[in-house]
């Protein structure tokens, strides 16, 4: 598609891609909105997770965000996506051991949607 996204738990120079988190620690999670076609200023990012695995994310102040009443989704709208790439950082706190924890990011822009799931292990 002409629009999409990417993201993840980040990079550690010692271990490479971050694949393990520690209970009680807060970690950055980045979503990058990519517009390969005509650039549009408006779009959204929605994150979903298991509330037993994470305390919902905190974000920067450049979007308008709301958390679902179930505590397992955060939707943010943006009016400043008018460039090819925009990365948005979120912070999640790991709550409990789970070797199969994950966060799913859905990006919507230019009427197109892209979704990716980012697995990670949480250990105490």
Buried (B, 14 or more C-beta within 10 A) or exposed (E): EBBBBBBBBEEEEEEEEBEEBEBEEEBEBBBBBBBEEEBBEEBBBBBBBBEEBBBBBEBEEEBEBEEEEEBBBBBBBBEEBEEEEBEBBBBBBBBBEBEEBBBBBBBBBBEBBBEBEBEBBBEE
